[in-house]
Amino acid sequence: MAIDPLAFMSTLEQRMEFTSEDKSILKLNAEWGLTIAPEMADHFYTYLGRDAEMNAILNQTEGRIHRLHQTFIRWFHEMFTGLDDWGNTYSQNRWRIGVVHVQIGIQSQHIVPAMAKVVHEVGKKLQSEGKPADLKEALSKICMIDLAFIEQSYIDVAASAVLKETGWSEALFRRLITHGASSM
């Protein structure tokens, strides 16, 4: 049931009304994004580290938290640069990030509030530094697009695992899910 990341990105751009103007304002502020990325990584991992389950995952192996911190900085900066104008490379990268979250056990119940913390802290930083409202809007849109990639990866990885283990068709699986949801 794996999605086409580029097609998914295109769909999300339309849904979020992520425009060429949004992309331009992000690119114009890419250096600023890089300068605040370490601080945002600190907020993100401090928030996650307060949870015992997440703290165990973050520190499961030697140096993992440091690597994750560096990955966050790169990820944050890439929201501003778009890598390839938010195209195939960006989309594939975001999809892979979501799959890695699933692989190491970071659940959406942790990521969503941690992302909300980052969005809140970025908002405070934007305001304190007198950055324009359209930058906040553009950054909010791309954050939500990236979060949608992570959320979709949980669904697709779980569905693919069920299909592989059971041999069910995708149509049967979707029908079971739909009927199961109807009975709740």
C-alpha positions, 0 to 999 in steps of 0.5 A: 500500500506504499504511496508515491511520495512525490504524488503525496507531496503534490496532494499535500501542497494543494491541500495546504495551499503551499504556494510558490510564494511560501517557497520563496519566503522560506528560501529567503529565510533559509540561513535564519532557519539554520541558525535557529535549528539547534535551538528548535532541536533542543526544544523537540528533544527536551520535550520528548525526553520528559516521557519515560518511554521516549527517553528510553528510545532516544537513548537506546544506543550510544550516541543516538540522541546526538545523531537524532539532534543532527538529523533534526537540524538538517530536517529543519533547515531542509524545510526552508531550502526545499532540497529540490524545490520540494520535489522528488528528493524532498518527498523521498526524504520525508517519506524515509524519515517517517519510515525510520520513525516507525522502525525505531518505535517513535509513535505519532502520539509522541511526534505530534505534540513534540511538533506542536512544541516546535511550532509554538517555539518557532512562533515565539522566535519569529515574533521576538525577532520581528519576522514577517507573518508570511514566514510563520504561515509558510513554515506552519504549512511545511511543518504540517506537510512533513507531519502528514508524511510521518503520519502516513508512513505509520499507516502504510507500514502497518498496512503493508505488514498486515498484507504481507503476513496475511496475503490479503488483497489491498481491497479486502484490507480496506473493506475490513478497515472500513467495516471495522470503523463503522462498528465502533 
